């Protein structure tokens, strides 16, 4: 019998603040900027995981306000881990500070994002731009 490998559930959060959105600079590979997020723990709801990961990586208490979409491209994680991410939109106040596996957390205006955004987060951010512009949710095959 062959070994069946299930995908790992993850979450990401587009955190809106007065100055833009929050990105974290990763301590671990792949290095670069990313949306706050991570793996869902066993027995944990995805919304709970999203708030927990956002707090651990940015120090911010995030109110989840919408569900952007689910991203399941088997190639979305360059580490070779098959992940399926539930992506939320959240709001927070205050200045983010990098924590846990985030070396840094900063607010960026949506029209001035840094180079070197990792994973499939450039696609997620483009979907977020369209969503905020009133052009609907991302396609189902993300």
C-alpha positions in Angstrom: 0.0 0.0 0.0 1.3 3.5 -0.9 1.7 6.2 1.7 -0.9 8.9 1.4 0.3 12.4 2.1 -2.3 15.0 3.1 -1.8 18.7 2.6 -1.1 20.8 5.7 -3.6 23.5 6.6 -2.3 27.0 6.9 -3.7 30.5 7.4 -2.6 33.9 6.2 -3.9 37.3 7.1 -4.0 40.6 5.1 -3.9 42.9 8.1 -5.2 46.4 7.3 -4.0 49.4 9.3 -4.3 53.1 8.9 -1.1 53.2 6.9 -1.5 50.2 4.7 -1.0 46.5 5.2 1.3 44.5 7.5 4.0 42.3 6.1 6.7 40.3 8.0 10.3 39.7 7.0 10.9 36.0 7.5 13.7 34.7 9.7 13.6 31.3 8.1 13.7 30.1 4.5 12.3 31.1 2.2 13.6 34.5 3.2 11.7 37.6 2.1 8.5 39.4 3.0 5.3 37.6 3.6 1.8 38.0 4.9 1.6 37.0 8.6 0.5 33.4 8.9 1.4 29.8 9.5 0.3 26.3 10.3 -3.0 25.4 11.9 -2.4 23.4 15.1 -4.3 20.1 15.7 -7.7 20.8 17.1 -7.6 24.5 16.2 -10.1 26.4 14.1 -8.7 28.3 11.2 -9.9 31.7 12.5 -8.3 31.1 15.8 -5.1 30.1 14.1 -5.1 33.3 12.0 -5.5 35.5 15.0 -2.8 33.5 16.9 -0.3 33.6 14.1 -0.9 37.3 13.5 -0.4 38.1 17.2 2.8 35.9 17.4 4.4 37.5 14.3 3.3 41.1 14.6 2.3 41.7 18.2 -1.1 43.0 17.0 -4.5 41.9 18.1 -6.3 41.4 14.8 -10.1 41.5 14.2 -10.9 39.2 11.3 -13.4 41.0 9.1 -13.6 38.9 5.9 -12.5 35.7 4.2 -10.5 36.5 1.0 -10.2 32.9 -0.3 -8.6 29.5 -0.1 -5.3 28.9 -1.9 -4.3 25.4 -2.8 -1.8 25.4 -5.6 0.4 22.4 -4.8 3.4 24.5 -5.8 2.5 27.5 -3.5 5.2 26.7 -0.9 8.8 26.5 -2.3 9.9 24.3 0.6 8.0 21.4 -1.1 5.3 21.2 1.6 1.8 20.9 0.1 -0.2 23.5 2.0 -3.7 24.8 1.7 -4.2 28.3 3.1 -7.3 30.0 4.3 -6.7 33.7 3.8 -8.5 36.2 5.9 -8.7 40.0 5.9 -8.2 41.6 9.3 -7.9 45.0 10.9 -5.6 46.1 13.6 -4.4 49.3 15.3 -0.9 50.1 16.6 2.6 49.5 15.4 3.6 46.0 14.4 6.7 44.4 15.9 8.3 41.2 14.5 8.1 38.2 16.8 8.2 34.4 16.6 9.6 33.5 13.2 9.3 37.1 11.9 12.5 39.1 12.0 10.6 42.3 11.4 7.0 43.5 10.8 6.2 46.7 9.0 3.3 48.5 7.5 3.5 49.1 3.7 1.1 51.2 1.5 -0.6 48.9 -0.9 1.0 50.8 -3.8 4.5 50.6 -2.4 5.1 46.9 -1.4 8.6 45.7 -1.0 10.5 43.5 -3.4 11.0 39.9 -2.5 7.6 38.8 -1.4 7.6 35.0 -1.0 5.3 32.1 -1.4 2.2 32.8 -3.5 1.7 36.0 -1.6 2.1 38.3 -4.6 -1.0 36.5 -6.1 -2.9 36.8 -2.8 -2.1 40.5 -2.6 -3.2 41.1 -6.2 -6.5 39.3 -5.4 -6.8 41.5 -2.3 -6.4 44.6 -4.4 -9.1 43.5 -6.8 -11.3 42.6 -3.9 -10.9 46.0 -2.2 -11.6 47.7 -5.6 -15.0 46.0 -5.6 -14.1 43.5 -8.4 -15.2 40.4 -6.4 -13.4 37.5 -4.8 -10.5 35.5 -6.3 -11.2 32.7 -8.7 -12.0 29.4 -7.0 -8.9 27.7 -8.5 -6.3 29.5 -6.5 
